[in-house]
Amino acid sequence: MNKYKFLTSFFILLITVKCSSQEINCNQKVYRSSLKIKIPKSVCIPENYHIREILSQKDINNDSLKDFVFTYSKLKINDTDTLFVGVYTQKRDSTYIFKKKSGNLYPMFLEDYDSDIYINKSDETKELFSYSGNYPLNKLEFLENEIVIDFGIGEGETMELHFVYRKKESNWFLEWGIYESKLTKTEEEILGEKNNFISSKEKKYYEKSEQISIDEFNYFDWL
């Protein structure tokens, strides 16, 4: 065997071993067994986590290829943990590559949403947050070229934010939203139509300075 053939064989063996190692170490535990066949081979999550739900298999980054978006969490969820969102984009050869991990798109898990939350901002300071007794998220959707987050911001009030994909920045940015205020059952009984009180719905387009990325979204900035 000459030197060229030896090096070629060596590199093929190295790649084979590496790929086999990746498959062995790739955690694809699932919350429900029916999810297993839907998960691409290249999608891996940390140990002691499991995939809970597939959110989208649409073209979310405007390249005409269907991508893979899913949620995953610790096997045992504790207070202040959250559901993570994993995003894998599809390549032309039909394989998937890791794009993004987000831990801010779902509210923190709490057994009691009326409890106060103290989060360490530094070694010496803690900041107080609260969900005011309600799990705020109504809907999270990964659509073609867009991420939509619909959540409650107060009694009878909701906000629907639309983050649109920008190819140049390779990320999603807040471009517009819908604020809606609805009467609660108690308010309807108290106010009624005689007081000419009506629900309101307002569409808002955000200025460039307000167009935060999806990574900067934080529920406590809106509640």
Protein Blocks (a to p, Z undefined) as FASTA:
>chain_A
ZZklmmmmmmmmmmmmmmmmmmmmmccbdfblklmmmpcfklccdehiacfbdfbfcdfk
onopacdddddddfbdcehiacddddddddfkopacdfbdcfklbccddfblkbccdddf
bfkbccdddeehpafbfbdcddehiacddddfbehiacdddddddfklopacdfbdcddd
dddfklmmmnommlopacddddddddfklmccfklgcfklmZZ
